[in-house]
Amino acid sequence: MIDLKQFLAGIQQLSEEKGIPREKVIEAVEMALAAAYKKEYGERGQIIKAYLDEKTGKFKLEQLKQVVEESMLKPETEEDEIEEKKGKEIKEEKKEKTSSKNKEKASPGLEPGAHQPRAEVGLGPKTEE
């Protein structure tokens, strides 16, 4: 756990050295906490806010949601689902082509599972056998 006194002293020192109001430094810490949470646990489009209690050292995370009328929502259609499936299929095909090309580059002319003979490489002067 973080030592609250040291943490607040660090915020005060940063505020004084850089000439930034203390509230702005606290706000930046809150934004960083929200960003870290969103990166690890959030989903695309979520609005996460963090609030730091300077007295206790605890912080609270909230998810903000916007209420809209149903008429503002884009209806999901079968066409959207079909396009999404096609997009996924294209991605899978590209992955398969890429992986098969990589296999061909790795072992040209060899059958799958066949071992390629290893070349011997030496670092010293060439010696005759």
MDAnalysis code that builds the backbone (N, CA, C; Angstrom):
import MDAnalysis as mda
import numpy as np

u = mda.Universe.empty(387, n_residues=129, atom_resindex=np.repeat(np.arange(129), 3), trajectory=True)
u.add_TopologyAttr("name", ["N", "CA", "C"] * 129)
u.add_TopologyAttr("resid", np.arange(1, 130))
u.add_TopologyAttr("resname", ["MET", "ILE", "ASP", "LEU", "LYS", "GLN", "PHE", "LEU", "ALA", "GLY", "ILE", "GLN", "GLN", "LEU", "SER", "GLU", "GLU", "LYS", "GLY", "ILE", "PRO", "ARG", "GLU", "LYS", "VAL", "ILE", "GLU", "ALA", "VAL", "GLU", "MET", "ALA", "LEU", "ALA", "ALA", "ALA", "TYR", "LYS", "LYS", "GLU", "TYR", "GLY", "GLU", "ARG", "GLY", "GLN", "ILE", "ILE", "LYS", "ALA", "TYR", "LEU", "ASP", "GLU", "LYS", "THR", "GLY", "LYS", "PHE", "LYS", "LEU", "GLU", "GLN", "LEU", "LYS", "GLN", "VAL", "VAL", "GLU", "GLU", "SER", "MET", "LEU", "LYS", "PRO", "GLU", "THR", "GLU", "GLU", "ASP", "GLU", "ILE", "GLU", "GLU", "LYS", "LYS", "GLY", "LYS", "GLU", "ILE", "LYS", "GLU", "GLU", "LYS", "LYS", "GLU", "LYS", "THR", "SER", "SER", "LYS", "ASN", "LYS", "GLU", "LYS", "ALA", "SER", "PRO", "GLY", "LEU", "GLU", "PRO", "GLY", "ALA", "HIS", "GLN", "PRO", "ARG", "ALA", "GLU", "VAL", "GLY", "LEU", "GLY", "PRO", "LYS", "THR", "GLU", "GLU"])
u.atoms.positions = np.array([
    [0.842, -1.177, 0.000],
    [0.000, 0.000, 0.000],
    [0.887, 1.241, 0.000],
    [0.373, 2.276, -0.550],
    [1.102, 3.545, -0.647],
    [1.029, 4.292, 0.689],
    [2.112, 4.898, 1.078],
    [2.118, 5.738, 2.271],
    [1.490, 7.078, 1.893],
    [0.347, 7.363, 2.486],
    [-0.427, 8.546, 2.123],
    [0.345, 9.839, 2.362],
    [1.061, 9.918, 3.468],
    [1.815, 11.153, 3.765],
    [2.874, 11.416, 2.712],
    [3.608, 10.382, 2.320],
    [4.642, 10.541, 1.297],
    [4.026, 10.885, -0.055],
    [2.920, 10.260, -0.365],
    [2.245, 10.510, -1.630],
    [1.795, 11.974, -1.712],
    [1.143, 12.447, -0.669],
    [0.676, 13.835, -0.661],
    [1.848, 14.819, -0.624],
    [2.926, 14.454, 0.068],
    [4.114, 15.310, 0.089],
    [4.717, 15.401, -1.316],
    [4.710, 14.276, -2.045],
    [5.214, 14.266, -3.418],
    [4.363, 15.144, -4.329],
    [3.072, 15.098, -4.137],
    [2.172, 15.949, -4.922],
    [2.435, 17.417, -4.609],
    [2.611, 17.728, -3.334],
    [2.882, 19.113, -2.927],
    [4.212, 19.597, -3.505],
    [5.225, 18.758, -3.449],
    [6.542, 19.113, -3.974],
    [6.473, 19.338, -5.486],
    [5.800, 18.461, -6.182],
    [5.646, 18.602, -7.628],
    [4.909, 19.894, -7.964],
    [3.899, 20.168, -7.201],
    [3.106, 21.383, -7.409],
    [3.957, 22.638, -7.235],
    [4.773, 22.663, -6.185],
    [5.613, 23.832, -5.906],
    [6.739, 23.979, -6.928],
    [7.403, 22.862, -7.270],
    [8.535, 22.919, -8.197],
    [8.114, 23.342, -9.599],
    [7.000, 22.831, -10.057],
    [6.567, 23.102, -11.433],
    [5.613, 24.288, -11.532],
    [5.176, 24.801, -10.383],
    [4.256, 25.934, -10.393],
    [2.871, 25.550, -10.889],
    [2.489, 24.317, -10.644],
    [1.177, 23.819, -11.063],
    [0.277, 23.801, -9.823],
    [-0.956, 24.269, -9.963],
    [-1.867, 24.206, -8.810],
    [-2.053, 22.763, -8.326],
    [-2.126, 22.592, -7.035],
    [-2.264, 21.268, -6.406],
    [-3.473, 20.515, -6.972],
    [-4.559, 21.223, -7.211],
    [-5.779, 20.594, -7.726],
    [-5.537, 19.974, -9.113],
    [-4.719, 20.637, -9.915],
    [-4.414, 20.125, -11.256],
    [-3.575, 18.845, -11.174],
    [-2.661, 18.797, -10.204],
    [-1.835, 17.591, -10.034],
    [-2.719, 16.430, -9.590],
    [-3.621, 16.687, -8.645],
    [-4.556, 15.652, -8.185],
    [-5.420, 15.187, -9.354],
    [-5.873, 16.130, -10.160],
    [-6.698, 15.801, -11.326],
    [-5.927, 14.909, -12.300],
    [-4.641, 15.197, -12.495],
    [-3.813, 14.380, -13.394],
    [-3.650, 12.965, -12.841],
    [-3.499, 12.843, -11.534],
    [-3.388, 11.520, -10.906],
    [-4.694, 10.755, -11.095],
    [-5.817, 11.434, -10.913],
    [-7.118, 10.797, -11.101],
    [-7.287, 10.319, -12.543],
    [-6.873, 11.156, -13.483],
    [-6.975, 10.770, -14.898],
    [-6.086, 9.562, -15.202],
    [-4.903, 9.518, -14.603],
    [-3.992, 8.394, -14.816],
    [-4.578, 7.103, -14.232],
    [-5.199, 7.196, -13.060],
    [-5.837, 6.027, -12.461],
    [-6.976, 5.512, -13.351],
    [-7.777, 6.435, -13.866],
    [-8.890, 6.053, -14.743],
    [-8.367, 5.411, -16.030],
    [-7.311, 5.974, -16.598],
    [-6.745, 5.427, -17.831],
    [-6.171, 4.028, -17.596],
    [-5.502, 3.841, -16.476],
    [-4.934, 2.528, -16.163],
    [-6.048, 1.496, -15.973],
    [-7.109, 1.881, -15.286],
    [-8.234, 0.967, -15.097],
    [-8.862, 0.611, -16.443],
    [-9.087, 1.636, -17.272],
    [-9.734, 1.409, -18.560],
    [-8.879, 0.506, -19.454],
    [-7.572, 0.702, -19.412],
    [-6.678, -0.113, -20.234],
    [-6.749, -1.583, -19.828],
    [-6.827, -1.852, -18.540],
    [-6.802, -3.220, -18.043],
    [-8.182, -3.883, -18.054],
    [-9.210, -3.127, -17.669],
    [-10.522, -3.738, -17.465],
    [-11.634, -3.151, -18.332],
    [-11.401, -2.033, -18.942],
    [-12.458, -1.336, -19.661],
    [-12.732, -1.903, -21.032],
    [-13.781, -1.369, -21.618],
    [-14.168, -1.733, -22.963],
    [-14.164, -0.483, -23.827],
    [-14.180, -0.688, -25.110],
    [-14.151, 0.418, -26.048],
    [-15.382, 1.308, -25.835],
    [-15.155, 2.601, -25.766],
    [-16.245, 3.554, -25.644],
    [-16.674, 3.851, -24.223],
    [-16.115, 3.165, -23.247],
    [-16.479, 3.436, -21.863],
    [-15.878, 4.763, -21.405],
    [-16.609, 5.437, -20.547],
    [-16.098, 6.661, -19.935],
    [-15.907, 6.353, -18.453],
    [-14.657, 6.342, -18.016],
    [-14.313, 6.017, -16.637],
    [-13.756, 7.270, -15.967],
    [-14.224, 7.548, -14.766],
    [-13.730, 8.673, -13.967],
    [-13.216, 8.124, -12.643],
    [-12.127, 8.704, -12.155],
    [-11.569, 8.317, -10.863],
    [-11.585, 9.540, -9.952],
    [-11.839, 9.288, -8.681],
    [-11.852, 10.359, -7.687],
    [-10.962, 9.930, -6.525],
    [-10.005, 10.777, -6.166],
    [-9.058, 10.483, -5.096],
    [-9.462, 11.248, -3.841],
    [-9.602, 10.543, -2.731],
    [-9.897, 11.171, -1.441],
    [-8.569, 11.426, -0.746],
    [-8.188, 12.684, -0.635],
    [-6.882, 13.035, -0.072],
    [-6.790, 12.717, 1.413],
    [-7.914, 12.663, 2.113],
    [-7.895, 12.409, 3.556],
    [-7.639, 10.935, 3.872],
    [-8.221, 10.053, 3.074],
    [-8.080, 8.623, 3.367],
    [-7.103, 7.917, 2.432],
    [-6.835, 8.497, 1.271],
    [-5.950, 7.871, 0.307],
    [-6.669, 6.883, -0.594],
    [-7.976, 6.744, -0.421],
    [-8.750, 5.831, -1.249],
    [-9.212, 6.551, -2.503],
    [-9.420, 5.770, -3.538],
    [-9.968, 6.359, -4.750],
    [-11.184, 5.555, -5.199],
    [-12.058, 6.249, -5.907],
    [-13.305, 5.650, -6.363],
    [-13.357, 5.761, -7.878],
    [-13.768, 4.675, -8.516],
    [-13.918, 4.660, -9.970],
    [-15.403, 4.630, -10.309],
    [-15.767, 5.421, -11.306],
    [-17.150, 5.447, -11.765],
    [-17.174, 5.333, -13.277],
    [-18.206, 4.656, -13.759],
    [-18.419, 4.594, -15.203],
    [-19.586, 5.514, -15.519],
    [-19.347, 6.455, -16.421],
    [-20.387, 7.381, -16.834],
    [-21.101, 6.807, -18.046],
    [-22.414, 6.895, -18.012],
    [-23.213, 6.420, -19.141],
    [-24.087, 7.565, -19.617],
    [-24.261, 7.626, -20.917],
    [-25.075, 8.669, -21.509],
    [-26.435, 8.078, -21.880],
    [-27.477, 8.726, -21.412],
    [-28.823, 8.279, -21.710],
    [-29.271, 8.953, -23.000],
    [-29.726, 8.140, -23.955],
    [-30.176, 8.671, -25.246],
    [-31.557, 8.103, -25.559],
    [-32.248, 8.769, -26.447],
    [-33.541, 8.269, -26.890],
    [-33.321, 7.081, -27.821],
    [-34.269, 6.197, -27.832],
    [-34.148, 4.993, -28.651],
    [-34.051, 5.336, -30.137],
    [-34.644, 6.440, -30.526],
    [-34.606, 6.838, -31.932],
    [-33.192, 7.222, -32.378],
    [-32.308, 7.525, -31.427],
    [-30.944, 7.915, -31.753],
    [-30.043, 6.705, -31.985],
    [-30.486, 5.522, -31.596],
    [-29.680, 4.317, -31.726],
    [-29.751, 3.770, -33.140],
    [-28.631, 3.249, -33.585],
    [-28.572, 2.624, -34.902],
    [-29.124, 1.207, -34.764],
    [-30.159, 0.883, -35.545],
    [-30.724, -0.469, -35.416],
    [-29.762, -1.508, -35.982],
    [-29.698, -2.642, -35.309],
    [-28.862, -3.732, -35.795],
    [-29.663, -4.488, -36.847],
    [-29.065, -4.690, -37.987],
    [-29.749, -5.387, -39.069],
    [-28.996, -6.657, -39.419],
    [-29.646, -7.466, -40.212],
    [-29.001, -8.701, -40.663],
    [-27.819, -8.377, -41.565],
    [-27.916, -7.262, -42.309],
    [-26.819, -6.860, -43.189],
    [-25.557, -6.563, -42.385],
    [-25.725, -5.898, -41.230],
    [-24.575, -5.604, -40.368],
    [-23.915, -6.884, -39.899],
    [-24.733, -7.867, -39.511],
    [-24.191, -9.137, -39.040],
    [-23.457, -9.869, -40.167],
    [-24.021, -9.828, -41.382],
    [-23.389, -10.490, -42.530],
    [-22.048, -9.834, -42.837],
    [-22.016, -8.501, -42.824],
    [-20.758, -7.789, -43.083],
    [-19.712, -8.121, -42.025],
    [-20.142, -8.218, -40.773],
    [-19.210, -8.550, -39.687],
    [-18.636, -9.955, -39.882],
    [-19.483, -10.908, -40.268],
    [-19.014, -12.277, -40.510],
    [-18.034, -12.322, -41.677],
    [-18.335, -11.573, -42.751],
    [-17.431, -11.530, -43.904],
    [-16.081, -10.962, -43.513],
    [-16.101, -9.923, -42.693],
    [-14.853, -9.320, -42.231],
    [-14.017, -10.315, -41.439],
    [-14.666, -11.089, -40.578],
    [-13.953, -12.096, -39.793],
    [-13.378, -13.183, -40.694],
    [-14.164, -13.606, -41.702],
    [-13.694, -14.640, -42.620],
    [-12.479, -14.161, -43.410],
    [-12.497, -12.913, -43.847],
    [-11.361, -12.362, -44.600],
    [-10.113, -12.338, -43.728],
    [-10.272, -11.932, -42.459],
    [-9.130, -11.915, -41.543],
    [-8.564, -13.313, -41.352],
    [-9.449, -14.308, -41.191],
    [-8.992, -15.686, -41.005],
    [-8.258, -16.193, -42.243],
    [-8.768, -15.862, -43.439],
    [-8.110, -16.275, -44.675],
    [-6.720, -15.667, -44.786],
    [-6.588, -14.377, -44.424],
    [-5.281, -13.726, -44.466],
    [-4.312, -14.395, -43.508],
    [-4.799, -14.757, -42.318],
    [-3.942, -15.439, -41.345],
    [-3.475, -16.781, -41.887],
    [-4.397, -17.528, -42.510],
    [-4.044, -18.836, -43.061],
    [-3.027, -18.702, -44.178],
    [-3.212, -17.704, -45.057],
    [-2.261, -17.493, -46.149],
    [-0.895, -17.116, -45.599],
    [-0.874, -16.254, -44.609],
    [0.385, -15.820, -44.008],
    [1.097, -16.989, -43.350],
    [0.357, -17.806, -42.603],
    [1.004, -18.936, -41.935],
    [1.497, -19.968, -42.942],
    [0.769, -20.183, -44.065],
    [1.246, -21.145, -45.056],
    [2.469, -20.606, -45.787],
    [2.520, -19.283, -46.034],
    [3.705, -18.689, -46.661],
    [4.910, -18.819, -45.748],
    [4.709, -18.612, -44.457],
    [5.814, -18.735, -43.504],
    [6.334, -20.160, -43.450],
    [5.446, -21.135, -43.559],
    [5.874, -22.533, -43.558],
    [6.694, -22.841, -44.803],
    [6.267, -22.301, -45.961],
    [7.003, -22.528, -47.201],
    [8.389, -21.895, -47.135],
    [8.498, -20.719, -46.567],
    [9.791, -20.045, -46.447],
    [10.712, -20.794, -45.511],
    [10.149, -21.374, -44.462],
    [10.964, -22.045, -43.461],
    [11.575, -23.330, -43.996],
    [10.847, -24.040, -44.860],
    [11.376, -25.312, -45.351],
    [11.015, -25.513, -46.818],
    [11.670, -24.768, -47.728],
    [11.341, -24.920, -49.151],
    [11.767, -26.294, -49.656],
    [10.866, -26.939, -50.409],
    [11.193, -28.220, -51.017],
    [11.108, -29.405, -50.074],
    [10.831, -29.206, -48.839],
    [10.732, -30.311, -47.896],
    [9.272, -30.606, -47.607],
    [8.985, -31.849, -47.369],
    [7.629, -32.222, -47.005],
    [7.403, -31.834, -45.550],
    [6.149, -31.603, -45.177],
    [5.865, -31.267, -43.789],
    [6.351, -32.358, -42.855],
    [7.034, -31.992, -41.833],
    [7.553, -32.943, -40.859],
    [8.948, -33.444, -41.174],
    [9.457, -33.177, -42.395],
    [10.803, -33.616, -42.754],
    [11.817, -32.676, -42.107],
    [12.946, -33.233, -41.738],
    [13.977, -32.426, -41.089],
    [15.011, -31.984, -42.101],
    [15.394, -30.763, -41.981],
    [16.402, -30.192, -42.869],
    [17.776, -30.425, -42.238],
    [18.763, -30.903, -43.026],
    [20.092, -31.117, -42.451],
    [20.686, -29.786, -41.985],
    [21.412, -29.844, -40.903],
    [22.022, -28.634, -40.355],
    [23.401, -28.411, -40.951],
    [23.699, -27.156, -41.186],
    [25.026, -26.802, -41.686],
    [25.934, -26.596, -40.485],
    [27.167, -27.033, -40.626],
    [28.108, -26.841, -39.536],
    [28.827, -25.515, -39.737],
    [28.881, -24.739, -38.689],
    [29.510, -23.427, -38.748],
    [30.595, -23.380, -37.687],
    [31.778, -22.947, -38.108],
    [32.873, -22.853, -37.148],
    [33.347, -21.412, -37.036],
    [33.948, -21.103, -35.902],
    [34.436, -19.754, -35.684],
    [35.948, -19.649, -35.855],
    [36.622, -20.742, -35.810],
    [38.076, -20.730, -35.895],
    [38.565, -20.848, -37.325],
    [39.875, -20.974, -37.505],
    [40.428, -21.129, -38.857],
    [40.001, -22.463, -39.448],
    [39.878, -22.494, -40.769],
    [39.435, -23.713, -41.442],
    [40.534, -24.766, -41.352],
    [40.136, -25.944, -40.943],
    [41.096, -27.055, -40.835],
    [40.658, -28.176, -41.759],
    [41.629, -28.888, -42.304],
    [41.299, -30.003, -43.184],
    [41.143, -31.265, -42.347],
    [40.228, -32.120, -42.799],
    [39.971, -33.354, -42.035],
    [40.643, -34.544, -42.634],
])
